[in-house]
Amino acid sequence: MGGGDAVAAEEVVGEEEEEEVWSSGFNSRSHCTTTPRKASSPQSTTPSFLVGGGGGGSSSSSSLSFNTRFSTESTPLDRWRWCNLLQMPSYLTANKQQQLRSGKRKVVGVRGWRYMKRVRGLVFMVMLMGLFFLVNWWMLSHLQEDVSLPRKEAASNGTMTSSFSSFSSLSEMDSIPHGSWSSFKKGKSYQQVMYGRLLGLAAHAMAEGEIRPEPSDIWEEPLVPAASWTPCADQRDWEASDGQNGYILVSANGGINQQRVAICNAVAIARMLNSTLVIPKFLYNTVWRDGSQFKDIYQEEYFINYLKSDIRIVKELPKELSSLDLEAIGSLITDEDVMKEAKPSYFMKKILPILLRNRVVHFTGFGNRLAFDPIPFHLQRLRCRCNFYALQFVNKIQKTGAFLVKRMRRHKPYWRSMDRNLLGPFAEKSDTKRRKNLRKATSRYLAMHLRFEIDMAAYSLCDFGGGKEERDELEQYRAIHFPALTLLKKHKTLPSAETLRSEGKCPLTPEEAVLMLAALGFKRSTHIYIAGAQIYGGRSRKAALTSLYPNLVTKETLLSSSEIQQFRNFSSQLAALDFIVSAAADAFAMTDSGSQLSSLVSGYRMYYGGGKMPTIRPNKRRLANIFLKNSTIEWKEFEQRMRKAVRQTKKVIERPIARSVYRHPRCLECMCKLE
């Protein structure tokens, strides 16, 4: 190997060493060196690919040679420059890509935020629907928790499902004081439910409508815009009668409400006959089982003093007359002797001669024996004065009634004008200027008279889903308490239970009553007071009410044992408490238009309510047509038809001719009309 070859070999070895060092500085992204390594000998600053290079290390200025990094005639600096020049488009592309990525990150960030927002909204909706179905499931399951035995369709109309076992003995049931909830024998009970399908639909609809507002008209009384009425029966323009023609005795039959009507009718007759009225007495009734007398329920002195400008009233018959045998002398007048709703002319022709001859007349029973039309104006107003002003409950009833009303209003300090008449000195007192604001803060409550006691069920001759055992029990009750009705059944063909129900002549059951409230739009949270004695059917019947309306109470649940103890075994006094709470309620619902309590309460609310105390008066015949379709009707249609039926009977009108002034006081004899 010559000297030239040796030099060339050394240059190759040295170049390989530099190549190794240069390669170690390669950038992983551009594959070029990060820092060019300088040559050991000076080099021209002109790039080799511009100068050109031939083989064997010779170069010529006239030829252009593109030396690569593997060329033996280029320096490391040349190679670095050449590599970076070749990589320039790639570098520019990478820079642009980096900018695009940065822009995409911003777009992806906005899109991701929107996506997460949608996901959170979807999760919230799923949770809300889950909560809804959970509440709905709980309501449906709770609705049926008291019904443990299999159900089967009733043969009458397909609306009743039940299983029934009666009380252990009828004598045991007869010994139960009317109005007691805890005196039933606990050994046997029966389970029954009516309208199970509709109750399930009602529970579902109430769960869905919990977040929606109640219909505005359920707490309002429809008024005639052109006129308004104000109480004015306390006004009078006649002289008091001296009562010189003799004495009128009255022994009123029935419960407290029948007795109240008898008292006010007796006041009117005493004025008509110019006689003196002896404080009425109350007959003992085998159904009500209550020995209460006038002074146990009403304030005697207040009654006498308020009406002294109208008639003369005494507490006892004079001694010379009390010893007479009234039946023997022909002064005993029974209901059989006086036609129902007799006109004033009858009393003037038939009763006045007896009164003038014997100086005393004794009416026994005296249920609805005085007509409402035609009758003189002052006698009609006197009836209203008696009912709406003269009859004030005794202090113990007013005090306990005030407890009940205050608790139903959740201790909110609000009172109405009627509270003074109902509660006397125990009425809540509030500043008149603050009354409007207090009204807004007062929690409303609904009172409902559920007239579904065993005596009502037995007298109606209807079936209520209990099958043969129920029918046998009610027949036994009729034989003891309504023997005339039992005798009539034996000698005359009476309408069947199915016919009676289709014609709306059966009392509304608890199931029907609660379905009516749900259809009208009362929310599940509504506070409801149930007036009346014990519900026939017991716990299973009451379950239909409490399953849809858990805030349901009675006087027995609102009062402590010590507070209610003084009224035990006195059903008339317990009924007086129901009267107070029902009359003071924000809304009142009756289930039987023939009930005296419902009639008197609705009239009292009409008189004192100022058009702001609505009363729900269902037409049972119309409701019967709706309930007969319970197996097929959908809830929306049921709701619409029920609201229409109730709306038509809710409107308050002027008293029709021959109708009761106690129930319809909106007439000129009792109230004043303001145009």
ZILIN-V254673 format. One record per residue. N is the residue number from 1. PHI is phi in degrees with one decimal (none if undefined). PSI is psi in whole degrees, 0 to 359 (NA if undefined). Layout:
# ZILIN-V254673
n=N phi=PHI psi=PSI
n=N phi=PHI psi=PSI
This chain:
# ZILIN-V254673
n=1 phi=none psi=128
n=2 phi=-78.1 psi=179
n=3 phi=-65.6 psi=323
n=4 phi=-62.4 psi=321
n=5 phi=-65.5 psi=322
n=6 phi=-64.1 psi=317
n=7 phi=-63.2 psi=318
n=8 phi=-61.2 psi=320
n=9 phi=-63.5 psi=317
n=10 phi=-63.0 psi=319
n=11 phi=-61.9 psi=322
n=12 phi=-65.3 psi=315
n=13 phi=-61.8 psi=314
n=14 phi=-63.7 psi=322
n=15 phi=-66.6 psi=323
n=16 phi=-64.0 psi=323
n=17 phi=-65.7 psi=316
n=18 phi=-65.2 psi=322
n=19 phi=-60.2 psi=321
n=20 phi=-66.6 psi=317
n=21 phi=-67.5 psi=318
n=22 phi=-65.5 psi=321
n=23 phi=-66.2 psi=330
n=24 phi=-69.3 psi=339
n=25 phi=-92.6 psi=14
n=26 phi=-62.5 psi=136
n=27 phi=-82.6 psi=134
n=28 phi=-68.1 psi=341
n=29 phi=-93.9 psi=316
n=30 phi=-100.3 psi=350
n=31 phi=60.7 psi=26
n=32 phi=-116.7 psi=162
n=33 phi=-69.6 psi=145
n=34 phi=-79.9 psi=326
n=35 phi=-134.0 psi=118
n=36 phi=-68.8 psi=137
n=37 phi=-90.2 psi=127
n=38 phi=-72.1 psi=148
n=39 phi=-74.7 psi=158
n=40 phi=-73.7 psi=341
n=41 phi=-124.0 psi=151
n=42 phi=-59.5 psi=144
n=43 phi=-127.9 psi=159
n=44 phi=-69.4 psi=143
n=45 phi=-77.1 psi=352
n=46 phi=-83.1 psi=133
n=47 phi=-60.7 psi=143
n=48 phi=-65.9 psi=331
n=49 phi=-76.1 psi=349
n=50 phi=-90.9 psi=329
n=51 phi=-77.6 psi=324
n=52 phi=89.0 psi=160
n=53 phi=-159.9 psi=137
n=54 phi=-106.3 psi=185
n=55 phi=-72.5 psi=158
n=56 phi=67.8 psi=19
n=57 phi=84.6 psi=354
n=58 phi=-75.7 psi=150
n=59 phi=-133.6 psi=157
n=60 phi=-142.0 psi=137
n=61 phi=-72.1 psi=342
n=62 phi=-87.1 psi=348
n=63 phi=-116.7 psi=140
n=64 phi=-103.9 psi=125
n=65 phi=-120.2 psi=128
n=66 phi=-91.7 psi=91
n=67 phi=-79.4 psi=139
n=68 phi=-101.0 psi=180
n=69 phi=-67.5 psi=348
n=70 phi=-97.8 psi=1
n=71 phi=-69.3 psi=147
n=72 phi=-86.9 psi=351
n=73 phi=-106.8 psi=3
n=74 phi=-102.3 psi=150
n=75 phi=-89.1 psi=166
n=76 phi=-58.6 psi=322
n=77 phi=-63.1 psi=320
n=78 phi=-61.8 psi=315
n=79 phi=-62.3 psi=320
n=80 phi=-62.7 psi=315
n=81 phi=-63.7 psi=317
n=82 phi=-63.1 psi=318
n=83 phi=-65.5 psi=315
n=84 phi=-65.4 psi=326
n=85 phi=-66.6 psi=319
n=86 phi=-67.5 psi=328
n=87 phi=-85.3 psi=358
n=88 phi=-58.7 psi=310
n=89 phi=-57.7 psi=321
n=90 phi=-63.8 psi=322
n=91 phi=-66.1 psi=315
n=92 phi=-63.0 psi=319
n=93 phi=-62.9 psi=317
n=94 phi=-62.7 psi=321
n=95 phi=-64.1 psi=318
n=96 phi=-65.9 psi=321
n=97 phi=-62.5 psi=321
n=98 phi=-63.6 psi=320
n=99 phi=-65.2 psi=320
n=100 phi=-63.1 psi=319
n=101 phi=-60.9 psi=320
n=102 phi=-62.4 psi=318
n=103 phi=-65.0 psi=320
n=104 phi=-64.1 psi=324
n=105 phi=-60.2 psi=319
n=106 phi=-64.4 psi=314
n=107 phi=-62.5 psi=316
n=108 phi=-62.8 psi=325
n=109 phi=-63.9 psi=316
n=110 phi=-65.3 psi=314
n=111 phi=-63.5 psi=321
n=112 phi=-65.4 psi=322
n=113 phi=-65.0 psi=318
n=114 phi=-65.6 psi=321
n=115 phi=-63.6 psi=315
n=116 phi=-64.4 psi=324
n=117 phi=-62.7 psi=318
n=118 phi=-65.6 psi=321
n=119 phi=-64.4 psi=316
n=120 phi=-63.7 psi=320
n=121 phi=-62.7 psi=320
n=122 phi=-65.9 psi=319
n=123 phi=-63.8 psi=319
n=124 phi=-62.9 psi=317
n=125 phi=-64.2 psi=320
n=126 phi=-63.6 psi=318
n=127 phi=-65.3 psi=320
n=128 phi=-64.5 psi=316
n=129 phi=-65.1 psi=323
n=130 phi=-63.0 psi=319
n=131 phi=-64.4 psi=320
n=132 phi=-61.0 psi=311
n=133 phi=-66.1 psi=329
n=134 phi=-66.5 psi=314
n=135 phi=-63.9 psi=319
n=136 phi=-62.8 psi=317
n=137 phi=-63.2 psi=319
n=138 phi=-63.7 psi=318
n=139 phi=-64.7 psi=318
n=140 phi=-66.4 psi=321
n=141 phi=-71.7 psi=322
n=142 phi=-68.3 psi=330
n=143 phi=-59.4 psi=326
n=144 phi=-106.2 psi=13
n=145 phi=-68.6 psi=336
n=146 phi=-94.2 psi=2
n=147 phi=-109.1 psi=102
n=148 phi=-106.8 psi=345
n=149 phi=-100.7 psi=158
n=150 phi=-59.8 psi=148
n=151 phi=-102.4 psi=153
n=152 phi=-146.7 psi=148
n=153 phi=-66.2 psi=137
n=154 phi=-72.0 psi=146
n=155 phi=-72.4 psi=340
n=156 phi=-70.2 psi=303
n=157 phi=-142.1 psi=8
n=158 phi=74.0 psi=15
n=159 phi=-104.4 psi=350
n=160 phi=-120.1 psi=137
n=161 phi=-132.4 psi=133
n=162 phi=-168.2 psi=166
n=163 phi=-139.9 psi=138
n=164 phi=-140.1 psi=134
n=165 phi=-134.8 psi=130
n=166 phi=-79.9 psi=176
n=167 phi=-65.8 psi=160
n=168 phi=-64.8 psi=328
n=169 phi=-158.1 psi=149
n=170 phi=-70.2 psi=325
n=171 phi=-63.4 psi=326
n=172 phi=-66.8 psi=320
n=173 phi=-68.5 psi=323
n=174 phi=-66.9 psi=336
n=175 phi=-80.9 psi=356
n=176 phi=-76.5 psi=125
n=177 phi=-63.8 psi=138
n=178 phi=-64.3 psi=130
n=179 phi=98.5 psi=354
n=180 phi=-84.3 psi=135
n=181 phi=-98.7 psi=344
n=182 phi=-110.7 psi=6
n=183 phi=-93.4 psi=359
n=184 phi=-69.5 psi=146
n=185 phi=-67.0 psi=133
n=186 phi=-88.6 psi=357
n=187 phi=-69.5 psi=310
n=188 phi=-116.9 psi=145
n=189 phi=-150.4 psi=167
n=190 phi=-124.9 psi=154
n=191 phi=-116.6 psi=132
n=192 phi=-157.4 psi=154
n=193 phi=-149.2 psi=144
n=194 phi=-119.1 psi=150
n=195 phi=55.9 psi=48
n=196 phi=-59.2 psi=321
n=197 phi=-66.0 psi=313
n=198 phi=-66.4 psi=324
n=199 phi=-63.2 psi=322
n=200 phi=-65.3 psi=318
n=201 phi=-64.2 psi=323
n=202 phi=-65.0 psi=317
n=203 phi=-61.1 psi=318
n=204 phi=-65.3 psi=315
n=205 phi=-66.3 psi=323
n=206 phi=-69.2 psi=326
n=207 phi=-66.6 psi=320
n=208 phi=-68.6 psi=324
n=209 phi=-90.9 psi=8
n=210 phi=-63.4 psi=328
n=211 phi=-88.5 psi=353
n=212 phi=-92.7 psi=150
n=213 phi=-70.2 psi=154
n=214 phi=-71.0 psi=153
n=215 phi=-57.4 psi=135
n=216 phi=-66.7 psi=334
n=217 phi=-84.5 psi=354
n=218 phi=-73.8 psi=339
n=219 phi=-107.5 psi=15
n=220 phi=-127.6 psi=151
n=221 phi=-101.1 psi=124
n=222 phi=-61.8 psi=130
n=223 phi=-118.4 psi=153
n=224 phi=-82.8 psi=115
n=225 phi=-60.5 psi=331
n=226 phi=-75.7 psi=345
n=227 phi=-149.0 psi=157
n=228 phi=-138.8 psi=160
n=229 phi=-123.8 psi=147
n=230 phi=-134.3 psi=145
n=231 phi=-63.1 psi=137
n=232 phi=-153.7 psi=20
n=233 phi=-70.5 psi=348
n=234 phi=-75.1 psi=348
n=235 phi=-87.1 psi=141
n=236 phi=-148.8 psi=157
n=237 phi=-140.8 psi=35
n=238 phi=-129.9 psi=163
n=239 phi=-86.5 psi=154
n=240 phi=-71.5 psi=145
n=241 phi=-83.3 psi=148
n=242 phi=-86.4 psi=348
n=243 phi=67.0 psi=31
n=244 phi=-79.6 psi=351
n=245 phi=-80.5 psi=350
n=246 phi=141.3 psi=196
n=247 phi=-121.8 psi=142
n=248 phi=-110.7 psi=121
n=249 phi=-105.5 psi=141
n=250 phi=-134.8 psi=127
n=251 phi=-113.4 psi=101
n=252 phi=-82.9 psi=142
n=253 phi=-103.8 psi=170
n=254 phi=87.2 psi=196
n=255 phi=-87.1 psi=188
n=256 phi=-60.1 psi=328
n=257 phi=-77.2 psi=319
n=258 phi=-63.0 psi=322
n=259 phi=-65.5 psi=322
n=260 phi=-63.9 psi=317
n=261 phi=-63.6 psi=318
n=262 phi=-62.5 psi=321
n=263 phi=-62.1 psi=311
n=264 phi=-69.4 psi=327
n=265 phi=-66.3 psi=323
n=266 phi=-65.9 psi=323
n=267 phi=-60.6 psi=315
n=268 phi=-65.0 psi=320
n=269 phi=-69.9 psi=323
n=270 phi=-61.0 psi=319
n=271 phi=-67.7 psi=318
n=272 phi=-60.5 psi=318
n=273 phi=-95.0 psi=6
n=274 phi=50.7 psi=52
n=275 phi=-122.5 psi=170
n=276 phi=-96.6 psi=132
n=277 phi=-94.6 psi=128
n=278 phi=-87.3 psi=139
n=279 phi=-47.0 psi=124
n=280 phi=-61.4 psi=152
n=281 phi=-112.4 psi=157
n=282 phi=-113.2 psi=129
n=283 phi=-75.2 psi=148
n=284 phi=-75.9 psi=131
n=285 phi=-113.2 psi=133
n=286 phi=-68.3 psi=338
n=287 phi=-80.7 psi=310
n=288 phi=-78.1 psi=332
n=289 phi=52.0 psi=53
n=290 phi=-136.1 psi=128
n=291 phi=-97.9 psi=16
n=292 phi=-63.0 psi=144
n=293 phi=-115.1 psi=179
n=294 phi=-52.7 psi=312
n=295 phi=-68.2 psi=342
n=296 phi=-79.7 psi=344
n=297 phi=-117.4 psi=316
n=298 phi=-115.8 psi=157
n=299 phi=-80.8 psi=111
n=300 phi=-63.2 psi=311
n=301 phi=-63.4 psi=319
n=302 phi=-64.0 psi=319
n=303 phi=-61.2 psi=315
n=304 phi=-66.9 psi=315
n=305 phi=-70.6 psi=323
n=306 phi=-67.2 psi=323
n=307 phi=-96.7 psi=7
n=308 phi=-66.5 psi=338
n=309 phi=-82.4 psi=357
n=310 phi=-111.7 psi=308
n=311 phi=-141.1 psi=168
n=312 phi=-96.0 psi=132
n=313 phi=-129.1 psi=136
n=314 phi=-128.2 psi=162
n=315 phi=-85.7 psi=328
n=316 phi=-135.8 psi=155
n=317 phi=-74.3 psi=142
n=318 phi=-55.8 psi=151
n=319 phi=-60.1 psi=322
n=320 phi=-66.8 psi=340
n=321 phi=-100.8 psi=334
n=322 phi=-68.3 psi=339
n=323 phi=-87.5 psi=356
n=324 phi=-74.9 psi=147
n=325 phi=-86.7 psi=96
n=326 phi=-65.2 psi=326
n=327 phi=-68.3 psi=322
n=328 phi=-68.7 psi=325
n=329 phi=-89.9 psi=2
n=330 phi=83.7 psi=19
n=331 phi=-98.2 psi=1
n=332 phi=-91.8 psi=116
n=333 phi=-114.3 psi=118
n=334 phi=-99.2 psi=176
n=335 phi=-65.9 psi=335
n=336 phi=-72.1 psi=338
n=337 phi=-84.5 psi=339
n=338 phi=-118.2 psi=126
n=339 phi=-66.4 psi=154
n=340 phi=-66.2 psi=135
n=341 phi=51.9 psi=55
n=342 phi=-71.9 psi=148
n=343 phi=-78.3 psi=160
n=344 phi=-56.4 psi=328
n=345 phi=-61.6 psi=328
n=346 phi=-63.0 psi=314
n=347 phi=-66.8 psi=325
n=348 phi=-69.6 psi=326
n=349 phi=-86.9 psi=322
n=350 phi=-100.0 psi=320
n=351 phi=-92.0 psi=319
n=352 phi=-57.7 psi=318
n=353 phi=-60.0 psi=321
n=354 phi=-65.0 psi=318
n=355 phi=-63.0 psi=316
n=356 phi=-68.0 psi=328
n=357 phi=-78.5 psi=315
n=358 phi=-104.7 psi=352
n=359 phi=70.0 psi=1
n=360 phi=-155.1 psi=142
n=361 phi=-134.9 psi=133
n=362 phi=-116.4 psi=114
n=363 phi=-92.8 psi=126
n=364 phi=-111.8 psi=139
n=365 phi=86.2 psi=281
n=366 phi=53.7 psi=48
n=367 phi=-95.3 psi=115
n=368 phi=53.1 psi=50
n=369 phi=-100.1 psi=4
n=370 phi=-122.6 psi=128
n=371 phi=-69.7 psi=163
n=372 phi=-99.2 psi=341
n=373 phi=-153.4 psi=143
n=374 phi=-79.7 psi=144
n=375 phi=-153.6 psi=143
n=376 phi=-57.7 psi=150
n=377 phi=-57.2 psi=314
n=378 phi=-68.6 psi=330
n=379 phi=-72.1 psi=322
n=380 phi=-64.9 psi=318
n=381 phi=-66.6 psi=326
n=382 phi=-63.8 psi=323
n=383 phi=-58.2 psi=316
n=384 phi=-68.3 psi=321
n=385 phi=-60.3 psi=320
n=386 phi=-66.9 psi=311
n=387 phi=-71.6 psi=318
n=388 phi=-95.1 psi=350
n=389 phi=-132.0 psi=314
n=390 phi=-74.7 psi=328
n=391 phi=-89.1 psi=99
n=392 phi=-110.2 psi=132
n=393 phi=-67.7 psi=153
n=394 phi=-65.7 psi=164
n=395 phi=-59.4 psi=320
n=396 phi=-66.4 psi=327
n=397 phi=-73.3 psi=317
n=398 phi=-62.4 psi=318
n=399 phi=-65.1 psi=313
n=400 phi=-68.2 psi=323
n=401 phi=-61.8 psi=323
n=402 phi=-64.9 psi=322
n=403 phi=-58.6 psi=313
n=404 phi=-64.4 psi=314
n=405 phi=-63.9 psi=317
n=406 phi=-63.1 psi=320
n=407 phi=-71.6 psi=325
n=408 phi=-68.1 psi=327
n=409 phi=-84.4 psi=7
n=410 phi=56.7 psi=42
n=411 phi=59.9 psi=28
n=412 phi=-84.8 psi=133
n=413 phi=-79.0 psi=79
n=414 phi=-137.6 psi=142
n=415 phi=-141.5 psi=154
n=416 phi=-108.0 psi=170
n=417 phi=-63.4 psi=328
n=418 phi=-71.4 psi=340
n=419 phi=-59.6 psi=326
n=420 phi=-65.9 psi=323
n=421 phi=-73.7 psi=326
n=422 phi=-78.6 psi=316
n=423 phi=-110.9 psi=351
n=424 phi=59.0 psi=229
n=425 phi=-69.8 psi=351
n=426 phi=-94.9 psi=4
n=427 phi=-69.8 psi=145
n=428 phi=-64.1 psi=138
n=429 phi=-104.7 psi=135
n=430 phi=-144.6 psi=155
n=431 phi=-67.8 psi=130
n=432 phi=-59.7 psi=324
n=433 phi=-67.8 psi=333
n=434 phi=-93.4 psi=359
n=435 phi=-61.8 psi=321
n=436 phi=-64.4 psi=316
n=437 phi=-68.0 psi=322
n=438 phi=-65.7 psi=326
n=439 phi=-63.1 psi=323
n=440 phi=-67.6 psi=328
n=441 phi=-85.1 psi=348
n=442 phi=-77.4 psi=134
n=443 phi=-79.0 psi=131
n=444 phi=-82.2 psi=155
n=445 phi=-143.5 psi=155
n=446 phi=-109.9 psi=135
n=447 phi=-110.0 psi=140
n=448 phi=-135.3 psi=127
n=449 phi=-90.7 psi=103
n=450 phi=-91.4 psi=91
n=451 phi=-81.0 psi=79
n=452 phi=-140.3 psi=51
n=453 phi=-87.1 psi=170
n=454 phi=-64.7 psi=326
n=455 phi=-66.8 psi=323
n=456 phi=-68.4 psi=317
n=457 phi=-63.3 psi=319
n=458 phi=-69.1 psi=318
n=459 phi=-70.2 psi=334
n=460 phi=-73.6 psi=338
n=461 phi=66.0 psi=21
n=462 phi=-98.8 psi=163
n=463 phi=-100.2 psi=146
n=464 phi=-130.8 psi=27
n=465 phi=91.4 psi=5
n=466 phi=-92.2 psi=0
n=467 phi=71.3 psi=205
n=468 phi=-64.2 psi=321
n=469 phi=-62.8 psi=320
n=470 phi=-65.0 psi=315
n=471 phi=-61.7 psi=319
n=472 phi=-64.7 psi=318
n=473 phi=-64.5 psi=315
n=474 phi=-67.3 psi=327
n=475 phi=-66.9 psi=320
n=476 phi=-63.9 psi=321
n=477 phi=-65.7 psi=319
n=478 phi=-62.9 psi=321
n=479 phi=-61.7 psi=329
n=480 phi=-88.5 psi=314
n=481 phi=-98.5 psi=336
n=482 phi=-131.6 psi=65
n=483 phi=-63.5 psi=329
n=484 phi=-65.4 psi=323
n=485 phi=-68.8 psi=322
n=486 phi=-63.9 psi=319
n=487 phi=-65.4 psi=322
n=488 phi=-64.7 psi=322
n=489 phi=-64.2 psi=327
n=490 phi=-73.8 psi=331
n=491 phi=-110.3 psi=359
n=492 phi=-145.9 psi=142
n=493 phi=-80.7 psi=116
n=494 phi=-100.1 psi=160
n=495 phi=-58.2 psi=146
n=496 phi=-71.0 psi=165
n=497 phi=-62.4 psi=324
n=498 phi=-65.4 psi=319
n=499 phi=-66.3 psi=318
n=500 phi=-60.8 psi=319
n=501 phi=-69.1 psi=318
n=502 phi=-65.4 psi=333
n=503 phi=-91.4 psi=4
n=504 phi=72.9 psi=29
n=505 phi=-100.9 psi=9
n=506 phi=-102.0 psi=145
n=507 phi=-65.2 psi=146
n=508 phi=-64.8 psi=132
n=509 phi=-79.1 psi=165
n=510 phi=-55.5 psi=322
n=511 phi=-63.8 psi=316
n=512 phi=-67.0 psi=322
n=513 phi=-64.9 psi=316
n=514 phi=-71.7 psi=328
n=515 phi=-66.4 psi=324
n=516 phi=-63.1 psi=314
n=517 phi=-62.7 psi=317
n=518 phi=-64.5 psi=320
n=519 phi=-67.8 psi=328
n=520 phi=-71.6 psi=340
n=521 phi=111.3 psi=8
n=522 phi=-68.2 psi=129
n=523 phi=-72.9 psi=162
n=524 phi=-60.8 psi=331
n=525 phi=-81.8 psi=359
n=526 phi=-60.8 psi=135
n=527 phi=-86.9 psi=125
n=528 phi=-124.9 psi=132
n=529 phi=-105.8 psi=126
n=530 phi=-98.8 psi=117
n=531 phi=-94.8 psi=152
n=532 phi=120.8 psi=175
n=533 phi=-83.6 psi=195
n=534 phi=-63.6 psi=141
n=535 phi=-74.5 psi=130
n=536 phi=-67.8 psi=124
n=537 phi=112.4 psi=345
n=538 phi=69.1 psi=220
n=539 phi=-63.9 psi=321
n=540 phi=-67.0 psi=325
n=541 phi=-68.1 psi=318
n=542 phi=-68.4 psi=335
n=543 phi=-61.4 psi=327
n=544 phi=-63.1 psi=328
n=545 phi=-76.3 psi=309
n=546 phi=-71.3 psi=336
n=547 phi=-68.7 psi=325
n=548 phi=-93.2 psi=330
n=549 phi=-130.1 psi=89
n=550 phi=-68.7 psi=336
n=551 phi=-86.8 psi=53
n=552 phi=-109.9 psi=128
n=553 phi=-134.2 psi=165
n=554 phi=-131.0 psi=175
n=555 phi=-62.9 psi=330
n=556 phi=-68.9 psi=329
n=557 phi=-88.2 psi=336
n=558 phi=-81.8 psi=329
n=559 phi=-96.9 psi=148
n=560 phi=-75.1 psi=166
n=561 phi=-61.7 psi=325
n=562 phi=-73.4 psi=327
n=563 phi=-72.0 psi=326
n=564 phi=-94.1 psi=350
n=565 phi=-59.1 psi=322
n=566 phi=-67.4 psi=346
n=567 phi=-105.4 psi=359
n=568 phi=-59.1 psi=138
n=569 phi=69.1 psi=13
n=570 phi=-124.7 psi=84
n=571 phi=-65.1 psi=328
n=572 phi=-66.3 psi=323
n=573 phi=-71.5 psi=324
n=574 phi=-65.1 psi=322
n=575 phi=-65.8 psi=328
n=576 phi=-64.0 psi=323
n=577 phi=-65.0 psi=319
n=578 phi=-61.9 psi=321
n=579 phi=-60.0 psi=315
n=580 phi=-63.6 psi=309
n=581 phi=-66.5 psi=323
n=582 phi=-69.5 psi=319
n=583 phi=-67.0 psi=327
n=584 phi=-86.2 psi=356
n=585 phi=-69.1 psi=156
n=586 phi=-70.2 psi=329
n=587 phi=-145.5 psi=146
n=588 phi=-129.6 psi=134
n=589 phi=-120.7 psi=126
n=590 phi=-102.5 psi=151
n=591 phi=-112.4 psi=350
n=592 phi=-141.8 psi=111
n=593 phi=-66.4 psi=341
n=594 phi=-84.8 psi=356
n=595 phi=-71.7 psi=132
n=596 phi=-67.3 psi=321
n=597 phi=-61.8 psi=312
n=598 phi=-62.0 psi=320
n=599 phi=-64.7 psi=314
n=600 phi=-68.7 psi=321
n=601 phi=-64.8 psi=314
n=602 phi=-63.8 psi=322
n=603 phi=-66.9 psi=320
n=604 phi=-62.9 psi=318
n=605 phi=-68.6 psi=324
n=606 phi=-67.0 psi=322
n=607 phi=-71.8 psi=314
n=608 phi=-99.4 psi=350
n=609 phi=-77.3 psi=343
n=610 phi=63.0 psi=27
n=611 phi=76.6 psi=14
n=612 phi=-119.8 psi=12
n=613 phi=-128.1 psi=87
n=614 phi=-70.8 psi=151
n=615 phi=-126.7 psi=130
n=616 phi=-90.8 psi=117
n=617 phi=-119.7 psi=85
n=618 phi=-70.0 psi=141
n=619 phi=-86.9 psi=108
n=620 phi=-64.3 psi=331
n=621 phi=-67.6 psi=317
n=622 phi=-66.6 psi=320
n=623 phi=-65.8 psi=325
n=624 phi=-62.1 psi=321
n=625 phi=-63.8 psi=329
n=626 phi=-76.1 psi=315
n=627 phi=-68.0 psi=334
n=628 phi=-64.3 psi=340
n=629 phi=-100.9 psi=23
n=630 phi=-64.4 psi=335
n=631 phi=-78.8 psi=346
n=632 phi=-126.5 psi=336
n=633 phi=-69.2 psi=141
n=634 phi=-88.4 psi=159
n=635 phi=-63.0 psi=321
n=636 phi=-61.5 psi=316
n=637 phi=-67.5 psi=318
n=638 phi=-58.5 psi=316
n=639 phi=-62.5 psi=314
n=640 phi=-64.7 psi=315
n=641 phi=-68.0 psi=323
n=642 phi=-66.3 psi=316
n=643 phi=-64.4 psi=321
n=644 phi=-65.1 psi=318
n=645 phi=-65.2 psi=319
n=646 phi=-75.3 psi=323
n=647 phi=-60.4 psi=324
n=648 phi=-69.2 psi=335
n=649 phi=-103.2 psi=355
n=650 phi=-81.8 psi=334
n=651 phi=-65.6 psi=133
n=652 phi=-87.4 psi=130
n=653 phi=-122.8 psi=170
n=654 phi=-68.6 psi=154
n=655 phi=-59.9 psi=123
n=656 phi=-68.1 psi=159
n=657 phi=-61.6 psi=137
n=658 phi=71.3 psi=11
n=659 phi=-96.2 psi=159
n=660 phi=-65.7 psi=133
n=661 phi=-75.9 psi=342
n=662 phi=-73.1 psi=328
n=663 phi=-94.9 psi=327
n=664 phi=-123.8 psi=74
n=665 phi=-77.9 psi=356
n=666 phi=-76.0 psi=77
n=667 phi=-150.5 psi=162
n=668 phi=-66.5 psi=337
n=669 phi=-70.1 psi=333
n=670 phi=-112.4 psi=327
n=671 phi=-130.6 psi=162
n=672 phi=-105.7 psi=135
n=673 phi=-95.6 psi=127
n=674 phi=-109.6 psi=119
n=675 phi=-84.5 psi=NA
